[in-house]
Amino acid sequence: MTDNDIIASIREGDDQLVSHTYSKYRKPFARWVMKKYHCDEDNAIELYQLAFTTFYDQVMSDKLKFITASLKTYIFGIGKNKFYQQERENRRFDHNIDEMKVHDNGEASQQNHEKENQFIAIEKAMQKLGNPCKSILYLYYYEGRSMDEIAKKLDYKNADTAKNQKCKCMCRLRKMLDNKVKVNDQ
């Protein structure tokens, strides 16, 4: 079966092939990311889930119909782009923290007020997310539950499935918060 046949079968709903494809590239991707970008295994796996979810969404939305490179190269490329995107966001966040330190001349209460508003915005967005996202994120971030515990509690097939869902939920939450920020900035 060619890589383009795999894409067509995934689009037609072959869940076993999705599972097989996911598993086939997971470990090689994690090893590659850990070696090339010096990140830990958990981050490498989460990055793979994000890359594979992006690939899957592209296939299912007909944005990806065929590829000229190998499927492995395509998924790894998405992962590389996701890694750099996260790095840019982390640098922006670190820069914001540094800016806050430099300009901290009695404005701590204002910053605390802004953080409180951010927490309120996150809480409101969490309420709008609904289940299962609300439950997954609450269990993971507020209660500190492992993905195995979450999978069992919420009846997911396994921890990887729960982690994949958590990744999708975080993307939805970030979009909701970004849209909220954009609306408030205007």
MDAnalysis code that builds the backbone (N, CA, C; Angstrom):
import MDAnalysis as mda
import numpy as np

u = mda.Universe.empty(558, n_residues=186, atom_resindex=np.repeat(np.arange(186), 3), trajectory=True)
u.add_TopologyAttr("name", ["N", "CA", "C"] * 186)
u.add_TopologyAttr("resid", np.arange(1, 187))
u.add_TopologyAttr("resname", ["MET", "THR", "ASP", "ASN", "ASP", "ILE", "ILE", "ALA", "SER", "ILE", "ARG", "GLU", "GLY", "ASP", "ASP", "GLN", "LEU", "VAL", "SER", "HIS", "THR", "TYR", "SER", "LYS", "TYR", "ARG", "LYS", "PRO", "PHE", "ALA", "ARG", "TRP", "VAL", "MET", "LYS", "LYS", "TYR", "HIS", "CYS", "ASP", "GLU", "ASP", "ASN", "ALA", "ILE", "GLU", "LEU", "TYR", "GLN", "LEU", "ALA", "PHE", "THR", "THR", "PHE", "TYR", "ASP", "GLN", "VAL", "MET", "SER", "ASP", "LYS", "LEU", "LYS", "PHE", "ILE", "THR", "ALA", "SER", "LEU", "LYS", "THR", "TYR", "ILE", "PHE", "GLY", "ILE", "GLY", "LYS", "ASN", "LYS", "PHE", "TYR", "GLN", "GLN", "GLU", "ARG", "GLU", "ASN", "ARG", "ARG", "PHE", "ASP", "HIS", "ASN", "ILE", "ASP", "GLU", "MET", "LYS", "VAL", "HIS", "ASP", "ASN", "GLY", "GLU", "ALA", "SER", "GLN", "GLN", "ASN", "HIS", "GLU", "LYS", "GLU", "ASN", "GLN", "PHE", "ILE", "ALA", "ILE", "GLU", "LYS", "ALA", "MET", "GLN", "LYS", "LEU", "GLY", "ASN", "PRO", "CYS", "LYS", "SER", "ILE", "LEU", "TYR", "LEU", "TYR", "TYR", "TYR", "GLU", "GLY", "ARG", "SER", "MET", "ASP", "GLU", "ILE", "ALA", "LYS", "LYS", "LEU", "ASP", "TYR", "LYS", "ASN", "ALA", "ASP", "THR", "ALA", "LYS", "ASN", "GLN", "LYS", "CYS", "LYS", "CYS", "MET", "CYS", "ARG", "LEU", "ARG", "LYS", "MET", "LEU", "ASP", "ASN", "LYS", "VAL", "LYS", "VAL", "ASN", "ASP", "GLN"])
u.atoms.positions = np.array([
    [0.851, -1.179, 0.000],
    [0.000, 0.000, 0.000],
    [0.894, 1.239, 0.000],
    [0.662, 2.156, -0.935],
    [1.466, 3.372, -1.010],
    [1.003, 4.366, 0.049],
    [1.821, 5.381, 0.268],
    [1.458, 6.417, 1.240],
    [0.180, 7.143, 0.823],
    [0.001, 7.359, -0.470],
    [-1.225, 8.014, -0.937],
    [-2.444, 7.101, -0.773],
    [-2.250, 5.791, -0.879],
    [-3.333, 4.841, -0.598],
    [-3.714, 4.899, 0.886],
    [-2.710, 5.033, 1.741],
    [-2.953, 5.150, 3.177],
    [-3.785, 6.392, 3.460],
    [-3.434, 7.501, 2.845],
    [-4.186, 8.753, 3.034],
    [-5.637, 8.567, 2.596],
    [-5.833, 7.943, 1.451],
    [-7.198, 7.712, 0.952],
    [-7.982, 6.816, 1.902],
    [-7.351, 5.768, 2.413],
    [-8.034, 4.847, 3.331],
    [-8.377, 5.527, 4.652],
    [-7.487, 6.369, 5.136],
    [-7.768, 7.114, 6.371],
    [-8.976, 8.020, 6.156],
    [-9.009, 8.695, 5.019],
    [-10.128, 9.593, 4.708],
    [-11.447, 8.816, 4.653],
    [-11.372, 7.561, 4.217],
    [-12.574, 6.729, 4.117],
    [-12.987, 6.139, 5.470],
    [-12.196, 6.403, 6.509],
    [-12.596, 5.987, 7.848],
    [-11.975, 4.710, 8.358],
    [-10.846, 4.298, 7.826],
    [-10.169, 3.084, 8.281],
    [-9.426, 3.376, 9.587],
    [-10.118, 3.174, 10.711],
    [-9.551, 3.485, 12.025],
    [-8.358, 2.610, 12.380],
    [-8.369, 1.367, 11.928],
    [-7.230, 0.488, 12.195],
    [-5.973, 1.013, 11.509],
    [-6.127, 1.523, 10.315],
    [-4.994, 2.075, 9.587],
    [-4.497, 3.361, 10.260],
    [-5.421, 4.144, 10.785],
    [-5.022, 5.345, 11.529],
    [-4.166, 4.927, 12.717],
    [-4.647, 3.950, 13.473],
    [-3.922, 3.444, 14.645],
    [-2.559, 2.885, 14.254],
    [-2.537, 2.102, 13.195],
    [-1.283, 1.502, 12.732],
    [-0.289, 2.587, 12.302],
    [-0.765, 3.552, 11.534],
    [0.103, 4.630, 11.052],
    [0.627, 5.449, 12.228],
    [-0.253, 5.754, 13.167],
    [0.145, 6.505, 14.360],
    [1.274, 5.767, 15.088],
    [1.078, 4.492, 15.326],
    [2.053, 3.694, 16.073],
    [3.363, 3.524, 15.306],
    [3.262, 3.405, 14.000],
    [4.433, 3.139, 13.171],
    [5.493, 4.244, 13.287],
    [5.059, 5.498, 13.339],
    [6.005, 6.609, 13.322],
    [6.236, 7.247, 14.688],
    [5.511, 6.809, 15.714],
    [5.579, 7.440, 17.034],
    [6.981, 7.354, 17.651],
    [7.520, 6.164, 17.767],
    [8.842, 5.999, 18.396],
    [9.966, 6.621, 17.567],
    [9.973, 6.385, 16.234],
    [11.038, 7.029, 15.447],
    [10.989, 8.557, 15.545],
    [9.775, 9.117, 15.574],
    [9.636, 10.561, 15.704],
    [10.177, 11.030, 17.050],
    [9.787, 10.339, 18.118],
    [10.231, 10.728, 19.460],
    [11.756, 10.685, 19.560],
    [12.359, 9.617, 19.045],
    [13.827, 9.514, 19.072],
    [14.461, 10.660, 18.287],
    [13.911, 10.949, 17.127],
    [14.449, 12.007, 16.272],
    [14.361, 13.366, 16.958],
    [13.205, 13.679, 17.533],
    [13.014, 14.975, 18.185],
    [13.906, 15.097, 19.422],
    [13.994, 14.026, 20.201],
    [14.822, 14.082, 21.409],
    [16.295, 14.305, 21.049],
    [16.737, 13.661, 19.971],
    [18.136, 13.808, 19.563],
    [18.388, 15.176, 18.917],
    [17.523, 15.563, 18.010],
    [17.748, 16.796, 17.248],
    [17.498, 18.058, 18.061],
    [16.457, 18.045, 18.890],
    [16.051, 19.264, 19.594],
    [16.256, 19.189, 21.106],
    [16.813, 18.076, 21.584],
    [17.172, 17.921, 22.999],
    [15.993, 18.155, 23.945],
    [14.879, 17.555, 23.630],
    [13.741, 17.659, 24.539],
    [13.494, 16.303, 25.185],
    [12.705, 16.296, 26.256],
    [12.459, 15.034, 26.946],
    [11.406, 14.211, 26.206],
    [11.268, 12.965, 26.619],
    [10.395, 12.028, 25.912],
    [8.930, 12.454, 25.960],
    [8.470, 12.943, 27.110],
    [7.070, 13.364, 27.221],
    [6.750, 14.488, 26.233],
    [7.643, 15.461, 26.136],
    [7.429, 16.558, 25.179],
    [7.500, 16.053, 23.744],
    [8.394, 15.117, 23.487],
    [8.518, 14.561, 22.134],
    [7.238, 13.829, 21.741],
    [6.676, 13.051, 22.661],
    [5.440, 12.313, 22.380],
    [4.275, 13.289, 22.207],
    [4.203, 14.297, 23.050],
    [3.126, 15.284, 22.916],
    [3.237, 16.025, 21.583],
    [4.466, 16.325, 21.197],
    [4.696, 16.984, 19.914],
    [4.267, 16.072, 18.767],
    [4.545, 14.780, 18.886],
    [4.122, 13.837, 17.851],
    [2.600, 13.779, 17.757],
    [1.956, 13.758, 18.914],
    [0.491, 13.718, 18.908],
    [-0.085, 14.950, 18.221],
    [0.526, 16.077, 18.481],
    [0.076, 17.308, 17.833],
    [0.307, 17.237, 16.325],
    [1.473, 16.729, 15.921],
    [1.789, 16.604, 14.492],
    [0.845, 15.612, 13.817],
    [0.626, 14.466, 14.458],
    [-0.240, 13.456, 13.847],
    [-1.685, 13.944, 13.787],
    [-2.126, 14.637, 14.815],
    [-3.485, 15.196, 14.819],
    [-3.644, 16.198, 13.683],
    [-2.622, 17.011, 13.475],
    [-2.653, 17.979, 12.368],
    [-2.736, 17.249, 11.032],
    [-1.898, 16.223, 10.870],
    [-1.932, 15.409, 9.651],
    [-3.328, 14.817, 9.454],
    [-3.877, 14.212, 10.493],
    [-5.193, 13.568, 10.424],
    [-6.279, 14.599, 10.059],
    [-6.234, 15.759, 10.692],
    [-7.216, 16.815, 10.390],
    [-7.110, 17.269, 8.935],
    [-5.881, 17.364, 8.428],
    [-5.684, 17.759, 7.032],
    [-6.285, 16.722, 6.087],
    [-6.100, 15.454, 6.417],
    [-6.643, 14.385, 5.576],
    [-8.168, 14.428, 5.601],
    [-8.739, 14.511, 6.800],
    [-10.189, 14.441, 6.945],
    [-10.902, 15.675, 6.387],
    [-10.209, 16.807, 6.352],
    [-10.826, 18.025, 5.812],
    [-10.517, 18.217, 4.321],
    [-9.917, 17.208, 3.693],
    [-9.557, 17.242, 2.271],
    [-8.507, 18.294, 1.925],
    [-7.794, 18.813, 2.929],
    [-6.691, 19.735, 2.651],
    [-5.483, 18.957, 2.138],
    [-5.419, 17.672, 2.514],
    [-4.334, 16.811, 2.063],
    [-4.945, 15.631, 1.325],
    [-4.703, 15.590, 0.021],
    [-5.246, 14.496, -0.785],
    [-4.161, 13.529, -1.221],
    [-2.975, 14.062, -1.479],
    [-1.848, 13.202, -1.831],
    [-0.556, 13.930, -1.489],
    [0.513, 13.148, -1.374],
    [1.816, 13.724, -1.050],
    [2.849, 13.200, -2.031],
    [3.896, 13.975, -2.208],
    [4.984, 13.540, -3.082],
    [6.159, 13.010, -2.276],
    [6.290, 13.471, -1.026],
    [7.317, 12.930, -0.128],
    [6.737, 11.699, 0.563],
    [7.529, 11.053, 1.383],
    [7.009, 9.912, 2.131],
    [6.119, 10.417, 3.261],
    [5.244, 9.563, 3.725],
    [4.342, 9.907, 4.816],
    [5.150, 10.244, 6.069],
    [6.206, 9.475, 6.309],
    [7.076, 9.733, 7.460],
    [7.669, 11.139, 7.376],
    [8.191, 11.495, 6.231],
    [8.782, 12.817, 6.042],
    [7.734, 13.906, 6.241],
    [6.541, 13.677, 5.751],
    [5.470, 14.662, 5.868],
    [5.104, 14.891, 7.338],
    [4.900, 13.810, 8.082],
    [4.522, 13.931, 9.498],
    [5.672, 14.541, 10.305],
    [6.903, 14.128, 10.025],
    [8.052, 14.692, 10.729],
    [8.170, 16.192, 10.426],
    [7.866, 16.588, 9.198],
    [7.902, 18.002, 8.838],
    [6.882, 18.815, 9.626],
    [5.696, 18.259, 9.775],
    [4.676, 18.935, 10.591],
    [5.188, 19.065, 12.020],
    [5.772, 17.989, 12.540],
    [6.312, 18.004, 13.899],
    [7.403, 19.051, 14.070],
    [8.271, 19.159, 13.081],
    [9.337, 20.168, 13.139],
    [8.740, 21.569, 13.192],
    [7.740, 21.811, 12.356],
    [7.090, 23.122, 12.358],
    [6.391, 23.405, 13.683],
    [5.755, 22.391, 14.260],
    [5.095, 22.547, 15.560],
    [6.120, 22.835, 16.653],
    [7.285, 22.183, 16.568],
    [8.341, 22.430, 17.551],
    [8.784, 23.891, 17.481],
    [9.047, 24.380, 16.277],
    [9.496, 25.765, 16.135],
    [8.401, 26.746, 16.561],
    [7.164, 26.404, 16.286],
    [6.051, 27.256, 16.720],
    [6.024, 27.346, 18.251],
    [6.186, 26.210, 18.921],
    [6.212, 26.210, 20.386],
    [7.396, 27.005, 20.914],
    [8.540, 26.874, 20.266],
    [9.722, 27.619, 20.684],
    [9.490, 29.126, 20.575],
    [8.858, 29.549, 19.481],
    [8.554, 30.980, 19.324],
    [7.627, 31.450, 20.435],
    [6.609, 30.656, 20.740],
    [5.671, 31.021, 21.794],
    [6.365, 31.065, 23.152],
    [7.245, 30.104, 23.405],
    [7.977, 30.090, 24.674],
    [8.894, 31.293, 24.805],
    [9.563, 31.651, 23.707],
    [10.435, 32.831, 23.745],
    [9.619, 34.088, 23.982],
    [8.460, 34.178, 23.355],
    [7.588, 35.337, 23.544],
    [7.152, 35.409, 25.004],
    [6.792, 34.266, 25.574],
    [6.381, 34.210, 26.967],
    [7.545, 34.594, 27.878],
    [8.744, 34.037, 27.611],
    [9.924, 34.376, 28.413],
    [10.236, 35.856, 28.308],
    [10.101, 36.409, 27.113],
    [10.352, 37.835, 26.918],
    [9.359, 38.662, 27.738],
    [8.114, 38.233, 27.746],
    [7.112, 38.956, 28.530],
    [7.449, 38.923, 30.017],
    [7.941, 37.781, 30.495],
    [8.331, 37.675, 31.903],
    [9.508, 38.608, 32.185],
    [10.499, 38.629, 31.276],
    [11.644, 39.524, 31.452],
    [11.198, 40.978, 31.456],
    [10.282, 41.322, 30.565],
    [9.755, 42.687, 30.526],
    [9.088, 43.043, 31.846],
    [8.352, 42.102, 32.405],
    [7.676, 42.360, 33.675],
    [8.707, 42.602, 34.772],
    [9.823, 41.866, 34.769],
    [10.861, 42.058, 35.778],
    [11.509, 43.428, 35.630],
    [11.791, 43.826, 34.388],
    [12.443, 45.110, 34.135],
    [11.545, 46.270, 34.554],
    [10.268, 46.179, 34.288],
    [9.341, 47.281, 34.555],
    [8.631, 47.149, 35.892],
    [9.158, 46.301, 36.771],
    [8.504, 46.091, 38.064],
    [8.942, 47.175, 39.043],
    [8.326, 48.314, 38.937],
    [8.625, 49.410, 39.856],
    [7.341, 49.826, 40.557],
    [6.844, 48.917, 41.369],
    [5.627, 49.215, 42.105],
    [4.361, 48.837, 41.361],
    [4.478, 48.181, 40.236],
    [3.307, 47.814, 39.448],
    [2.888, 46.367, 39.705],
    [3.372, 45.773, 40.801],
    [3.076, 44.369, 41.088],
    [1.587, 44.131, 41.255],
    [0.891, 45.053, 41.887],
    [-0.548, 44.858, 42.090],
    [-1.290, 44.881, 40.758],
    [-0.861, 45.725, 39.829],
    [-1.472, 45.768, 38.502],
    [-1.259, 44.444, 37.777],
    [-0.047, 43.908, 37.893],
    [0.259, 42.624, 37.267],
    [-0.544, 41.503, 37.902],
    [-0.691, 41.549, 39.217],
    [-1.502, 40.536, 39.891],
    [-2.946, 40.613, 39.423],
    [-3.436, 41.825, 39.227],
    [-4.803, 42.018, 38.734],
    [-4.952, 41.439, 37.324],
    [-3.942, 41.671, 36.470],
    [-3.971, 41.139, 35.105],
    [-3.940, 39.606, 35.123],
    [-3.111, 39.026, 36.001],
    [-3.052, 37.568, 36.114],
    [-4.396, 37.020, 36.577],
    [-5.000, 37.699, 37.523],
    [-6.311, 37.272, 38.011],
    [-7.330, 37.296, 36.874],
    [-7.265, 38.332, 36.037],
    [-8.161, 38.412, 34.870],
    [-7.888, 37.281, 33.887],
    [-6.608, 36.920, 33.731],
    [-6.268, 35.794, 32.856],
    [-6.859, 34.499, 33.394],
    [-6.744, 34.290, 34.696],
    [-7.309, 33.081, 35.300],
    [-8.824, 33.047, 35.137],
    [-9.455, 34.196, 35.277],
    [-10.905, 34.271, 35.106],
    [-11.272, 33.928, 33.660],
    [-10.493, 34.476, 32.703],
    [-10.748, 34.187, 31.284],
    [-10.575, 32.696, 30.996],
    [-9.550, 32.090, 31.598],
    [-9.323, 30.657, 31.400],
    [-10.487, 29.868, 31.984],
    [-10.923, 30.244, 33.172],
    [-12.034, 29.532, 33.812],
    [-13.312, 29.641, 32.975],
    [-13.593, 30.827, 32.441],
    [-14.779, 31.000, 31.593],
    [-14.666, 30.168, 30.320],
    [-13.474, 30.164, 29.723],
    [-13.262, 29.371, 28.505],
    [-13.423, 27.889, 28.808],
    [-12.932, 27.454, 29.969],
    [-13.076, 26.041, 30.368],
    [-14.557, 25.676, 30.480],
    [-15.359, 26.579, 31.029],
    [-16.793, 26.320, 31.159],
    [-17.442, 26.181, 29.786],
    [-17.013, 27.005, 28.842],
    [-17.580, 26.958, 27.489],
    [-17.118, 25.731, 26.706],
    [-15.949, 25.190, 27.052],
    [-15.434, 24.015, 26.345],
    [-16.392, 22.831, 26.457],
    [-16.938, 22.653, 27.636],
    [-17.814, 21.513, 27.840],
    [-17.024, 20.221, 27.948],
    [-17.748, 19.122, 28.088],
    [-17.099, 17.822, 28.229],
    [-16.892, 17.189, 26.863],
    [-15.895, 16.371, 26.662],
    [-14.955, 15.816, 27.628],
    [-13.772, 16.730, 27.924],
    [-13.613, 17.815, 27.163],
    [-12.436, 18.672, 27.319],
    [-12.328, 19.224, 28.740],
    [-13.405, 19.705, 29.256],
    [-13.397, 20.289, 30.596],
    [-12.906, 19.261, 31.615],
    [-13.412, 18.044, 31.523],
    [-13.020, 16.990, 32.464],
    [-11.547, 16.617, 32.314],
    [-11.111, 16.442, 31.090],
    [-9.717, 16.041, 30.851],
    [-8.755, 17.095, 31.382],
    [-8.984, 18.350, 31.019],
    [-8.077, 19.416, 31.431],
    [-8.120, 19.625, 32.939],
    [-9.291, 19.513, 33.525],
    [-9.406, 19.658, 34.969],
    [-8.625, 18.552, 35.681],
    [-8.832, 17.307, 35.243],
    [-8.140, 16.189, 35.876],
    [-6.623, 16.301, 35.720],
    [-6.183, 16.742, 34.553],
    [-4.753, 16.802, 34.292],
    [-4.091, 17.996, 34.983],
    [-4.638, 19.192, 34.799],
    [-3.976, 20.392, 35.295],
    [-4.346, 20.758, 36.734],
    [-5.573, 20.535, 37.143],
    [-5.981, 20.911, 38.494],
    [-5.740, 19.800, 39.500],
    [-6.010, 18.562, 39.113],
    [-5.843, 17.446, 40.044],
    [-4.512, 16.730, 39.865],
    [-3.805, 17.029, 38.778],
    [-2.493, 16.418, 38.560],
    [-2.546, 14.931, 38.257],
    [-3.637, 14.479, 37.671],
    [-3.793, 13.050, 37.350],
    [-2.928, 12.687, 36.152],
    [-2.487, 11.433, 36.123],
    [-1.705, 10.936, 34.985],
    [-2.663, 10.627, 33.831],
    [-2.094, 10.478, 32.638],
    [-2.925, 10.171, 31.473],
    [-3.544, 8.775, 31.610],
    [-2.841, 7.855, 32.259],
    [-3.413, 6.528, 32.504],
    [-4.649, 6.624, 33.392],
    [-4.544, 7.421, 34.456],
    [-5.689, 7.590, 35.357],
    [-6.867, 8.233, 34.630],
    [-6.562, 9.235, 33.823],
    [-7.617, 9.935, 33.080],
    [-8.285, 8.984, 32.092],
    [-7.475, 8.180, 31.404],
    [-8.024, 7.219, 30.429],
    [-8.989, 6.260, 31.119],
    [-8.603, 5.757, 32.284],
    [-9.472, 4.833, 33.017],
    [-10.731, 5.530, 33.510],
    [-10.566, 6.707, 34.085],
    [-11.697, 7.434, 34.668],
    [-12.725, 7.837, 33.609],
    [-12.238, 8.233, 32.422],
    [-13.140, 8.721, 31.375],
    [-13.408, 7.683, 30.279],
    [-13.011, 6.449, 30.531],
    [-13.263, 5.325, 29.622],
    [-12.657, 5.496, 28.231],
    [-11.411, 5.981, 28.172],
    [-10.702, 6.022, 26.900],
    [-9.983, 4.692, 26.699],
    [-9.689, 4.390, 25.461],
    [-9.055, 3.117, 25.103],
    [-7.722, 2.938, 25.842],
    [-6.908, 4.015, 25.861],
    [-5.621, 3.961, 26.547],
    [-5.140, 5.387, 26.823],
    [-3.980, 5.504, 27.456],
    [-3.439, 6.814, 27.821],
    [-3.122, 7.652, 26.584],
    [-2.677, 7.000, 25.511],
    [-2.360, 7.745, 24.287],
    [-3.601, 8.406, 23.693],
    [-4.711, 7.698, 23.725],
    [-5.965, 8.255, 23.219],
    [-6.379, 9.446, 24.069],
    [-6.261, 9.310, 25.384],
    [-6.608, 10.416, 26.282],
    [-5.674, 11.601, 26.059],
    [-4.396, 11.320, 25.847],
    [-3.413, 12.392, 25.616],
    [-3.702, 13.115, 24.303],
    [-4.081, 12.359, 23.292],
    [-4.447, 12.946, 22.003],
    [-5.648, 13.868, 22.166],
    [-6.637, 13.424, 22.921],
    [-7.822, 14.246, 23.168],
    [-7.445, 15.494, 23.958],
    [-6.546, 15.356, 24.939],
    [-6.097, 16.509, 25.729],
    [-5.438, 17.543, 24.815],
    [-4.651, 17.058, 23.877],
    [-3.972, 17.954, 22.931],
    [-4.990, 18.740, 22.110],
    [-6.006, 18.045, 21.613],
    [-7.067, 18.709, 20.848],
    [-7.795, 19.733, 21.712],
    [-8.050, 19.367, 22.962],
    [-8.753, 20.268, 23.881],
    [-7.920, 21.520, 24.157],
    [-6.611, 21.338, 24.335],
    [-5.742, 22.489, 24.575],
    [-5.730, 23.421, 23.364],
    [-5.742, 22.845, 22.175],
    [-5.799, 23.675, 20.960],
    [-7.085, 24.489, 20.931],
    [-8.193, 23.850, 21.268],
    [-9.481, 24.562, 21.300],
    [-9.465, 25.666, 22.355],
    [-8.913, 25.365, 23.526],
    [-8.848, 26.344, 24.608],
    [-7.979, 27.526, 24.205],
    [-6.823, 27.240, 23.594],
    [-5.938, 28.327, 23.155],
    [-6.636, 29.218, 22.119],
    [-7.356, 28.592, 21.173],
    [-8.075, 29.379, 20.168],
    [-9.128, 30.260, 20.821],
    [-9.847, 29.696, 21.792],
    [-10.869, 30.479, 22.486],
    [-10.229, 31.664, 23.211],
    [-9.105, 31.434, 23.868],
    [-8.434, 32.499, 24.604],
    [-7.831, 33.520, 23.646],
    [-7.247, 33.061, 22.538],
    [-6.701, 33.990, 21.542],
    [-7.805, 34.876, 20.974],
    [-8.956, 34.281, 20.666],
    [-10.076, 35.069, 20.140],
    [-10.567, 36.062, 21.178],
    [-10.571, 35.679, 22.442],
    [-10.986, 36.562, 23.523],
    [-10.034, 37.736, 23.618],
    [-8.714, 37.457, 23.544],
    [-7.712, 38.506, 23.605],
    [-7.859, 39.454, 22.430],
    [-8.063, 38.899, 21.227],
    [-8.225, 39.732, 20.044],
    [-9.445, 40.632, 20.167],
    [-10.539, 40.069, 20.681],
    [-11.770, 40.851, 20.860],
    [-11.529, 41.953, 21.876],
    [-10.834, 41.654, 22.981],
    [-10.587, 42.658, 24.018],
    [-9.613, 43.729, 23.576],
    [-8.680, 43.387, 22.685],
    [-7.685, 44.357, 22.202],
    [-8.276, 45.382, 21.255],
    [-9.390, 45.052, 20.619],
    [-9.946, 45.945, 19.599],
    [-10.777, 47.037, 20.195],
])
